[in-house]
Amino acid sequence: MAAVIGCDVGSQSLKGVLIGATGDLLAEASAPYGLSFPHPGWAEQDPNDWLFALRSVVKELLDGAGVRPGEVGTIGFATQVDGVVAVGPGGGPLRPAIIWMDRRAEAQSRALRDRVPAGRVFEVTGLNLDSSHVAPKILWLREEEPEVYRSASAFLLPGSYLVYRLTGEKVVDYSNASSSMLYDVRKKDWSEEMLAVANLDPALLGRVAPADEVAGTLTEDSAREIGLRAGTRVVVGCGDEHGACLGAGLVEPDLVCDITGTAEPVAVAADEPVFDGTGLVETHAHADPRLWLIENPGFVSGGSIRWYSDNVARTDYDALTAEAEDVPPGSEGLIFLPCLSGAMTPTWNGNARGVFYGLSMKHGRGHMTRAVFEGCAYGFRDIVDRFGEMGLGGEEVRVVGGGAKSPFWCQIKADVTGRVLRALKIREATATGAAMLAGVAEGVYGSLEEAAACLIEFGATYEPDPDKKDAYEEAYGLYRAAYAALEPVFDREEATAW
């Protein structure tokens, strides 16, 4: 057995952990990269930045732990889902990746809906027929950038692209494939029906395999590029929220995980595919092949706070929360709708946009700040309440990601939902989930349960404050009413050009 590396390839950075042959965490590292928003509703990223960041993280991990490249046996990735890379004949990207928060493919989504009922798409794939998913984005490339489409040798999700660049193998795991809208969530393979509707060749997407299967080994060129030994094994890997759920210990049914990063996926593990008739939560594959994840794949939560901090408040996180702590629950009637990249809660609507409602002369910056945090917490409540209505989950939620480090935000979520939140001590849950997959493949752990038992420790617990219940019930009702009133405005034809 040898050491393993797990990497979280997120929207704003790549984070990595190094785990030794005995199963202990040896080092952590991260490297940032940028996002591009060429037009309203668009979001892109240079796939080469992922590889540059990977090289930096690998070097920092090895140097920090005093481990030689040859002592690493296996590497695994948990990557942002719902994105697509158009791969050229030489293996590099033909254009920037279209990533998960991109909403340019609204017209393609409508065209698909004309060919197949949205209910049938949900029945087969477990997904809403929505422009956030991969199939409409590929169709956008076919229609709007035909030269790129014709030149492409593959259309790969971010995780599949990384594995391909490192090993030459085109392969995608169940969890990543289940974000494509081209995958049969029951059969665990590409859907012939959906591929026919979209007129796409499955050979362009890669074969489907379990997340902990070894996809291949590092080529000489890729090993030199990222600083590891040629022949190092690379597992297929999984989606980022799926990796985070592994890192939170969701290896048995009915455990709930809240993953607060740029987006905020909220998921519950299930031992069979369960379908939500309202469409608020989708049915995805899990990185653990025995389970499924019933989840909302992520409204822009941390991204809303980052946007607000950078563009409105123009101050750091500690100063933000210090001001907001002095504002009463409900922000004295001020509501924020966290729909800066469309809405995935309380309904799915790619045309929705962020809104402050209720501003008055009495409101200051602290009110606005607290309203942003509370608006994101109301979105979180939408989802966990739906789990309860479906008979899934319980009164406890495990919380990971950047938001888990904020007592202020975690307490607001507990107060808004009436649920207990338990933060994990582990700082990089998603990268740890990727390392768990690599560790099982390497033999460091005998199973994902063993890996979870070895790595997972709980930190702070946040109990709901009963004195704030009434204030938040009223504020949550106002949030829902404001969203419902604005949906017709969002859906005006001219709004789609924003």
Steps between C-alpha positions, in 0.01 A plus 500: 500500500600860438380852581204646310395848391144629479414825323195723501483682165259779585377821343760731654786274607647151504549352847693185578570263788775242536423185698774262605513124452370455856191713432605817681461851358851633432454832318254743344552757226307724262551720195256761363392572145258733332152497352381689195153643437512611133128586489217512757401144580826354363779345709824353363835372619828408332555123550876556484468691827388178670823330394719793603329501840538121527876525449524769768290301747688173443833673562374668817357172631818303436727771640280550804494132590853414392367238257671413172300479175565125478336447839157604366314202358158638400335837439129581487286802414165638610415766245241764427208343313266629228784638288631403158840515331517481120813290446711544187667220303827569685338457841488865601193722537365670190347781705443585868289254695134591537450443872213415732370852566471584130144559374557579132319187376144606583393482134646150467313392812175626353574319173558174690172550681327516161644157416451319830273583797682634803329233709652228286846653535455495878372142495806375309781722627375619838572855384300807421514605135716801575773702330738444792553140390749376243286390205360849420853643521629251244206587275583870540850427371355309205270788407702808595861387448472238223871511415589412860237227503622343174864513614436338839609143561306489828274699728614421851394610845775673701592184691500286187718757326761495775512120501531501120783755502687300762441144372363519145183316614152641435294390798238653729360373828134451589474822702646727232304328225181554698535878457503474120127448429618216273526227767245244615512533878344157556707304245824685588601553138446743216136521395443396141175694504654829614799463269258454210297805602817710513652327194827437681749215469589342838856445372547877535425480874715208619404171660322490838671334799500497883678789670765285671594306187853563374456688171866471401846620596688825455674524165862613482392846383226549758720370783764754406233770472358453852810376682416136574641167379390355166283197570330658801142372497207736440152403617194605302397742777164668563312828514595757760182485709519120481857511629395738776225258602759223527718734704202565728443128550183458290564132443164388638141608424317799649804709593476861378791719390512874435797598283560873504744623239439730204185294457313319776401145412280339764471122485362198680624145441247236394529126435271522195414769246228725640329760280361837612178581318552873555841498329668700778747220568645268240605135505873460446742215521729494806876455498426191711356267232262338751313826562329792331501868595169681510615858470459853390829541315566850618363852491767773501546547873864569588525661159225746599690595814824535303323719242347716773829535683698588186251729330275652765647485850865506384629365827625171642298214646565578866391862458190385311382262768584740783258756355232243428507356853352827631196470270194312633380173340308568180707815427200719588308401188786498249513191277767383256426246225826309424435463126810665352548208259138397468299315761511141616280570798216548589445412132739438212505806274798591282357848442479594869735769629615622839273747679497709816138552605377730775777762507409809699677799653542310826717232339878527505782284370472264795138429409597426141779271615279303734230479232746335260593234757136450594388477136744216446375335819141524373609316184659235719173466694305450176705188434520338844128558548439318173711206619278479808186502287645210300577302815877538458765609747459608859538799728880511469702636208872451449657817363826526304669750270596861560169580667565237768779724633258785577322471838289803404365342182457152650297643788274691259439175308416314820262777608331528159449125455449385857759227439824413674812565293822306566816635343780261415852567624647403167565815301501354150214250494476483120870432449481248783213322324717477187784364713264242650431367149871494422570337836254219438650438157850503650404268784567755775139442606297185462179693425350846493350433846848427635633816338221706653557353845869582474474857371177658625485702822225740605557856615251763613129427542238771438162468670204711381409792727126472581484875573566572130246254361209744457711770337640255249163343425371843401813588301503167318138551399590843361791346305268245340238764420757734342637224280153389389401858418815556291491177299279654229751786474791259471322315222427800280641432154741794506649376829667211322745742337644617831 
